[in-house]
Amino acid sequence: MIDSSNGLRVPDIAAIRAAAVRIAPYVHRTPVMQSRSLDALAGAALYFKCENLQKVGAFKARGASNAVFSLSDADAARGVVTHSSGNHGAAIAYAARERGIAAYVVMPENAPTIKIDNVRGFGATIRFCAPTVAAREAGCAEVQREHGATLIHPFDNADVIAGQGTAALELLADVPGLDAIVAPCGGGGLLSGTAIAAKALSPSIRVYGAEPANAGDAAAGFRSGRIEPLPSATTIADGLRTTLAPRTFNAIRAHVDDLRTCSEDAIVRAMRIMWERMKIIVEPSGAVPLACLIERAFDLDPSIKRIGIIISGGNVDLDHLPWQR
Amino acid sequence: MIDSSNGLRVPDIAAIRAAAVRIAPYVHRTPVMQSRSLDALAGAALYFKCENLQKVGAFKARGASNAVFSLSDADAARGVVTHSSGNHGAAIAYAARERGIAAYVVMPENAPTIKIDNVRGFGATIRFCAPTVAAREAGCAEVQREHGATLIHPFDNADVIAGQGTAALELLADVPGLDAIVAPCGGGGLLSGTAIAAKALSPSIRVYGAEPANAGDAAAGFRSGRIEPLPSATTIADGLRTTLAPRTFNAIRAHVDDLRTCSEDAIVRAMRIMWERMKIIVEPSGAVPLACLIERAFDLDPSIKRIGIIISGGNVDLDHLPWQR
């Protein structure tokens, strides 16, 4: 781990390598898939790192496992807490069960049943709160006070970022000679970890972040030089309705070459193409990198011929598919 | 290849091994996936051979490639023909394109656009005919006469059966110590190839065939000792609405331990569980083995703890999902 100039701890490549060893018993080494028809569509050879096939259906299992298994035995015994009701919440519940410790997940009362059942299925204790950010944070603080549980933030956490970086580590090991790598950007944990790993292993590689235009705060901040507020965030890519933390903002500014955005239409189109051609379930957030490539959002140098893409997750409500609305 | 007593050529393990070498450049070595929650559901460790992630989205790419690349240059130059409008038709079109020869696919005029586009997308020539078996066979005979093209039957063909058997070859190499293997059964090409390969490599392994009760002709024939007619065949598993040929019937009687059937409800349930838990697109036919396990259709000895399952394909109309009817 190194300290950046502002005192916020971020992982270095050694921390990401250590994370890979630590989490190996608890996560899948996910496959890398290719598709000739998608190559033709993108005008480059695409290598998809399938984190939708990861434990709990998302890369979040990596960061959560690394954070949970990095705790001392004494801290672990008091449990962990988080306020994410999405993939990170399920991942914390999963990792805590693997370690045999308590997990508390603070969720708004109006959370969808499917998310509640998912977290509960891993044996976590759910604490309901009013559907506001303040109520969620208060709920977490309460659990920390009552149980001494450790808060594991979904992305503003060096151990989480190190865990997320292990996906790129595997991708670069499995596919030598990548010219670029594209990851979606919500809170920036995956993109930070990806960029730190990729630039350390292959200094000439380009690292790009992909966002929905309807939640394009990171792309805007990358240009303005400060953290920008999240716009309306009406995007279908529900995993990316999050703004950066200073820690991830700094890491992205230091290691990422560019961030660009795509339309909602392109997200749905990319998602459906991946289902049809690759025969895998990809959630909207996971389709955002391909959507950006389809819309030619990045200024890609013609020398960029081999592109790695991280498919972030595959958790979708199968009763409500976006092309059926 | 060996000749069975009735003079019908069927492949032996040497032919299946030769097929694996022959088709390696044209097919994926598909991954084997596991899911803890599906293991719990089935009461055994399940190893899914993902032929839904195969070229053209189905195991059919194996048999078609083996048949097409087994042709002499002189025969190949005159092209190939088939009357399957489903996965085999697409697979023949794909394999012919790979070999650089003509493919003719005879299809009923009322075939769904999605199937027509799929076959056409691989560059095959489509010849439309009236929607009857007689018209299809006449259409094929015409193409054979006009062009000298070789007919490649979807399952009543030793080279096709040998190709289908390569999926089991890979599965047994990747997962040593399987106690049983389950494959779906339509015309019986996949099940024949699977059984011949599995019994040759592991004489004590059990091989089971899985059918929809609504198209349970092979299970009935396995018991009666003769090829039984197909019942109404109203099953959602459209890939299995086919009856056996004498060649596959004999191979199955010689090498398969049992065939059982499942309900339509179980097929839809199994399919949805695989989408949700494994994050992969499985077509109804591909969910039939799991559906039989969920319904406890087989009399499984308690010693059977590790079961291989061949997921036959993943071609689904994403606008019409069975749980949305």
Interface residues (C-beta under 8 A of the other chain):
Chain A: P31 M33 N52 L53 G57 R272 W275 E276 M278 K279 I280 I281 G314 L318 D319 L321 W323 Q324
Chain B: P31 M33 N52 L53 G57 R272 W275 E276 M278 K279 I280 I281 G314 L318 D319 L321 W323 Q324
